Amino acid sequence: MPDRVVLRRAEPSDRDALVAMQMAAYEPNRAIIGGVPTPLGWDYDAVLEQWEVWLAEDDNGLCGALILEPRPDELYIESIAVAPRAKGRGIGNQLIAHAESRALRSSRDQISLTVNALMTFNIDWYGRKGFAVSSIEVIGQRRRVHMAKALCGETPPPL
């Protein structure tokens, strides 16, 4: 039987574990995009101070992270990462559901995110979760796919 996964808000003392998990989760993407994934270049002290960071933990420790930036009209997902050891257990689904709940509870009716265009698996995965491509941005050799999901008419789940 799989471990139970619990979500909690990150604290500054979680920084090193968060960085290690993000590195493990995003490292395979280097080969696909031919460069450094954006979250691997972040200052995680600033991330923990400026954004909402939620950690998914199971019996073996940190297994996922959700990093959110509240914006006036939407909740922007800066990062969803799942530890390689925990892939395929539905943790990404839990993190998306939590982002949706956070958005609705803060009176935002949209969540959005950006994906490197070369990460077609991720684009397809988000599409299956109800996200649609809102625009494609070209920055030098990179193409960024902006995706959004409307939450209109949805009710946040009970606490």
C-alpha positions in Angstrom: 0.0 0.0 0.0 1.5 3.4 -1.0 2.5 5.9 1.7 0.0 8.6 2.7 1.0 12.0 1.3 0.5 15.1 3.4 0.8 18.7 2.1 2.1 21.4 4.3 3.4 25.0 3.9 7.2 25.2 3.6 9.3 27.0 6.2 12.7 28.6 5.8 14.3 25.5 7.4 13.0 23.4 4.5 15.2 25.2 2.0 17.9 22.6 1.6 15.5 19.7 1.2 13.4 21.7 -1.2 16.5 22.6 -3.4 17.6 19.0 -3.4 14.2 17.7 -4.4 13.8 20.4 -7.1 17.3 19.5 -8.5 16.4 15.8 -8.6 13.0 16.5 -10.2 14.2 18.9 -12.9 17.6 17.5 -13.7 16.3 15.1 -16.4 14.8 18.1 -18.3 18.3 19.5 -19.0 18.9 17.0 -21.8 15.4 17.6 -23.3 15.6 21.4 -23.4 19.4 21.7 -23.9 19.9 24.0 -21.0 19.2 24.7 -17.4 15.5 24.5 -16.4 14.3 27.8 -14.9 13.7 26.5 -11.4 17.3 25.3 -11.1 18.5 28.9 -11.3 16.3 30.3 -8.6 17.4 31.8 -5.3 15.4 29.6 -2.9 15.7 31.9 0.0 13.8 34.5 -2.1 11.4 31.8 -3.3 10.5 30.9 0.3 10.1 34.5 1.2 8.1 35.8 -1.8 6.0 32.9 -3.0 3.7 30.3 -1.4 5.6 27.0 -1.2 3.8 23.8 -0.4 5.6 20.5 0.3 4.2 17.0 -0.2 5.7 14.5 2.2 5.3 10.8 2.6 6.8 8.3 5.1 10.2 8.7 3.3 10.2 12.5 3.4 9.8 15.2 0.8 8.3 13.8 -2.4 6.9 16.9 -4.1 6.6 20.7 -4.1 4.1 23.3 -5.4 5.3 26.9 -5.7 2.6 29.5 -6.3 2.7 33.2 -7.0 -0.6 34.9 -6.2 -1.4 37.5 -8.9 -4.3 40.0 -8.9 -6.5 37.9 -11.2 -5.0 34.5 -11.0 -2.8 32.1 -9.1 0.3 31.4 -11.1 2.1 28.1 -10.7 5.8 28.7 -10.7 6.7 25.1 -10.3 5.2 21.7 -9.7 7.9 19.1 -9.0 7.7 15.4 -8.0 10.7 13.5 -6.7 11.8 10.8 -9.1 11.2 8.1 -6.4 7.6 9.2 -6.2 6.6 9.6 -9.9 3.4 7.8 -10.9 1.7 7.9 -7.5 -0.6 10.8 -8.2 1.3 13.4 -6.3 1.3 15.8 -9.3 -2.5 15.5 -9.4 -2.7 16.3 -5.6 -0.5 19.4 -6.2 -2.7 20.6 -9.1 -5.8 20.1 -7.0 -4.3 22.0 -4.1 -3.4 24.9 -6.5 -7.0 25.0 -7.7 -8.3 25.0 -4.1 -5.9 27.8 -3.1 -7.0 29.8 -6.1 -10.7 29.4 -5.3 -10.2 30.2 -1.6 -8.4 33.4 -2.5 -11.2 34.5 -5.0 -9.2 33.8 -8.1 -10.9 32.0 -10.9 -7.9 31.0 -13.0 -4.6 29.2 -12.5 -1.8 29.5 -15.0 1.7 28.3 -15.7 4.4 28.2 -18.3 6.1 25.2 -19.8 9.1 24.9 -22.1 7.7 24.0 -25.6 10.2 21.0 -25.8 8.5 19.5 -22.7 5.7 18.0 -24.7 4.9 15.3 -22.1 4.2 18.1 -19.6 2.1 20.1 -22.0 0.0 17.0 -22.7 -0.3 16.2 -19.0 -1.5 19.7 -18.2 -3.9 19.5 -21.1 -5.4 16.4 -19.6 -5.9 18.4 -16.3 -7.9 21.0 -18.1 -5.3 23.6 -19.0 -5.3 25.2 -22.5 -2.6 27.0 -24.3 -3.1 30.7 -24.0 0.0 31.9 -25.9 3.4 30.9 -27.1 6.3 33.2 -26.3 9.6 33.1 -28.2 12.7 34.2 -26.2 15.9 33.6 -28.3 16.0 29.9 -29.1 13.4 29.0 -26.4 9.7 28.8 -26.9 7.6 29.1 -23.7 4.0 27.7 -23.7 1.7 29.7 -21.5 -1.2 27.6 -20.3 -4.3 28.5 -18.2 -7.2 26.8 -16.6 -10.5 28.6 -15.8 -12.1 27.7 -12.5 -15.3 29.6 -13.0 -18.3 28.1 -11.3 -16.2 25.6 -9.2 -16.6 25.5 -5.5 -13.6 25.0 -3.2 -13.6 21.6 -1.4 -14.4 21.7 2.3 -11.5 22.1 4.7 
